[in-house]
Every structure is written in C-alpha cells, then in structure tokens.
Amino acid sequence: MILKGKQTKLRALEPGDLEFLYELENNSDIWEISGTVTPYSRHVLKLYLDNAHRDIYEVKQLRLAICNEQNKVIGLIDLFDFDPKHRRAGIGIVILDESERNNGYGSEAVSLLCDYAFTVLNLNQLYANVGEENEASIQLFKKMGFELAGVKKDWVLVGGKFKNELLFQKFGQ
C-alpha cells in the first residue's frame, strides 16, 4: 500500500527499513512519546519487520513509513488499538530527524492516514494521545482538525514525575 501526497509518501515497511527502525526505536529522546522503556535489538526488529505485512484486522495496528520527496524514510505513522466494531483507532506519528520537522511532512502524513482511515477502513473516529508539554504535536493535531476531548491527569511517569496527557479526537465526515 502506498499513499501519496504532494511531498510525502506513506508506504508499508520493508526489510531495508531495519537500520532506520533500529535508530528510531533506540533513540531515548523519543521514548517518552513511544512508551518505550528498553532498547531493541536488530534481531527483534527484524522479526517485527518479517511480520509487518500482517492484516490490520488481525494485529489491530498499521505502521507505515513516512518518506520525503527523495523517497528517504524520515519517520513512522501508526494506527493502533484498531477497533472495527466501534470504528475507531489511535494515531501516532514520529519524525526522527529534527531538520525534517516543520516542513509539512507531518501534516501531510496525518492527512493521508486520516483519509485512508475514514474512507477505506470506514472508521468513525481517530484519537491521539499527546503529552501536555509536546507543543509541536498539539499544534499538528489541532491543525489537522483534531479537537481536545480531555486531560488524563498524572497519566505517564517520566523521570520520576507524573505528567498529564491530552486526548484529541477527530471524527469522519
């Protein structure tokens, strides 16, 4: 599956994405947003890639590579907790290199995945969990039509301190 925008392409993960995944998953600077608490080995990530082709209805998740105009993988975007009965899923995004951020890739990736979720998967809503201090993600999801639905108080423990998490929702047309 390939979803194309003006400057961004979303595609299925490939075996050649192993080194990018290894760098991203082992970057402790983003563990707070990914919920990661331990490093991943190349072996474990290779096993993950070997099974990445499995159907969203089976594994309840879809992870796509975000590629720029040069077809370079710059990030990942996920649908998670896919619930076809209640027609909803969570959405998460990360762009690894700070120099690739604020260039429109994230907005276009979210737009492409929302269109796919609402038209192909026939979802009623998408939601995003965003740390209260993550201004870039808050602005991104607001820009893409997500509305603040609530605050989860003391939801995540980071560096020995509890932090709030914001819940954003977007409903299909």
Wavefront OBJ file of the C-alpha trace (Angstrom):
o trace
v 0.000 0.000 0.000
v 1.291 3.438 -0.921
v -0.471 6.689 -0.045
v 0.890 9.725 -1.907
v 0.653 13.418 -1.210
v 2.395 16.398 -2.797
v 5.660 15.926 -0.916
v 5.055 12.911 1.287
v 4.537 9.229 0.639
v 3.335 6.642 3.150
v 4.305 3.057 2.420
v 4.450 -0.315 4.080
v 7.601 -1.173 5.988
v 10.274 -3.014 4.020
v 13.235 -5.179 5.123
v 15.536 -2.314 4.120
v 13.993 -0.152 6.858
v 15.772 -2.156 9.584
v 18.523 0.399 10.270
v 16.044 3.291 10.392
v 13.835 1.346 12.824
v 16.878 0.454 14.924
v 17.930 4.109 15.154
v 14.402 5.318 15.927
v 13.442 2.672 18.475
v 16.732 3.058 20.335
v 16.623 6.866 20.476
v 15.907 7.500 24.157
v 14.923 11.107 23.370
v 11.621 9.850 21.922
v 10.927 7.028 24.372
v 8.524 9.276 26.260
v 6.195 9.572 23.242
v 6.574 5.967 22.131
v 6.171 4.358 25.529
v 9.467 2.507 25.092
v 11.452 1.651 28.207
v 14.198 -0.631 26.886
v 16.361 -0.792 23.751
v 15.507 -3.108 20.856
v 17.966 -5.433 19.161
v 18.272 -5.649 15.381
v 17.145 -9.278 15.693
v 13.861 -8.341 17.410
v 13.233 -5.536 14.912
v 13.932 -7.896 12.002
v 11.320 -10.292 13.390
v 8.912 -7.361 13.644
v 9.591 -6.425 10.001
v 9.095 -10.055 8.958
v 5.564 -9.845 10.382
v 4.756 -6.235 9.411
v 2.704 -7.443 6.426
v 0.000 -8.917 8.676
v -3.515 -7.549 8.263
v -4.735 -4.668 10.441
v -7.853 -6.693 11.293
v -5.611 -9.397 12.747
v -2.946 -7.384 14.595
v -5.026 -4.232 15.311
v -2.183 -1.993 14.161
v -0.870 -0.463 10.944
v 2.584 1.098 10.827
v 3.678 2.985 7.726
v 6.965 4.623 6.759
v 6.844 8.354 6.039
v 9.024 9.156 3.017
v 10.075 12.563 1.688
v 10.380 13.657 -1.955
v 13.635 11.696 -2.326
v 11.923 8.508 -1.040
v 14.036 8.692 2.118
v 12.318 7.319 5.222
v 12.055 10.183 7.707
v 9.508 8.859 10.182
v 6.699 6.489 11.059
v 2.961 6.904 11.396
v 0.726 4.368 13.113
v -2.849 3.389 13.539
v -3.057 1.440 16.806
v -5.765 -0.073 19.002
v -7.769 -0.568 15.804
v -11.331 -1.374 16.841
v -13.523 -2.215 13.834
v -16.600 -2.876 15.994
v -16.592 0.636 17.451
v -14.954 2.025 14.277
v -12.067 3.837 15.953
v -8.286 3.775 16.218
v -5.459 5.726 17.771
v -2.972 7.602 15.613
v 0.659 8.333 16.390
v 3.460 9.932 14.423
v 7.174 10.499 14.826
v 9.656 12.181 12.505
v 13.125 11.200 13.649
v 15.419 13.990 12.457
v 14.564 17.452 13.805
v 15.685 19.004 10.493
v 12.830 17.155 8.741
v 10.228 18.580 11.165
v 8.146 21.699 10.458
v 8.403 21.129 6.704
v 4.827 19.912 6.173
v 5.658 16.201 6.148
v 3.825 15.507 9.409
v 0.692 17.401 8.364
v 0.547 15.646 5.031
v 1.197 12.235 6.607
v -1.611 12.743 9.140
v -3.934 13.949 6.383
v -3.166 10.914 4.193
v -3.661 8.464 7.049
v -6.894 10.145 8.188
v -8.294 9.945 4.643
v -7.362 6.250 4.490
v -8.843 5.519 7.919
v -12.128 7.275 7.221
v -12.658 6.164 3.608
v -11.028 2.726 3.301
v -11.340 1.428 6.874
v -14.672 3.242 7.367
v -13.707 4.486 10.829
v -15.921 6.928 12.712
v -13.120 8.473 14.754
v -9.408 8.717 15.332
v -7.782 9.773 18.574
v -4.321 10.935 19.554
v -2.672 10.845 22.977
v -0.261 13.766 23.328
v 1.938 14.756 26.227
v 0.864 18.070 27.702
v 4.326 19.553 27.043
v 4.565 18.359 23.413
v 3.675 21.668 21.751
v 4.639 20.525 18.257
v 2.236 17.558 18.336
v -0.519 19.607 19.954
v -0.270 22.154 17.144
v -0.095 19.431 14.489
v -3.227 17.631 15.641
v -5.167 20.872 16.144
v -4.136 21.993 12.637
v -5.388 18.679 11.246
v -8.844 19.111 12.784
v -8.448 17.096 15.976
v -10.249 18.575 18.974
v -9.174 18.409 22.598
v -11.506 15.910 24.285
v -9.933 15.760 27.721
v -6.931 15.689 30.005
v -5.674 12.465 31.545
v -4.178 13.680 34.826
v -0.854 12.235 36.002
v -1.102 9.702 33.157
v 2.549 8.996 32.353
v 5.536 8.666 34.637
v 8.625 10.300 33.133
v 11.873 10.726 35.009
v 10.184 10.042 38.328
v 7.484 12.683 37.742
v 3.889 12.194 36.610
v 2.752 14.198 33.598
v -0.638 14.872 32.071
v -1.603 13.519 28.673
v -4.087 15.212 26.357
v -6.687 13.269 24.395
v -7.549 14.615 20.945
v -10.310 13.238 18.697
v -11.265 13.654 15.071
v -14.489 12.361 13.589
v -15.031 11.276 9.990
v -17.237 13.225 7.646
l 1 2 3 4 5 6 7 8 9 10 11 12 13 14 15 16 17 18 19 20 21 22 23 24 25 26 27 28 29 30 31 32 33 34 35 36 37 38 39 40 41 42 43 44 45 46 47 48 49 50 51 52 53 54 55 56 57 58 59 60 61 62 63 64 65 66 67 68 69 70 71 72 73 74 75 76 77 78 79 80 81 82 83 84 85 86 87 88 89 90 91 92 93 94 95 96 97 98 99 100 101 102 103 104 105 106 107 108 109 110 111 112 113 114 115 116 117 118 119 120 121 122 123 124 125 126 127 128 129 130 131 132 133 134 135 136 137 138 139 140 141 142 143 144 145 146 147 148 149 150 151 152 153 154 155 156 157 158 159 160 161 162 163 164 165 166 167 168 169 170 171 172 173
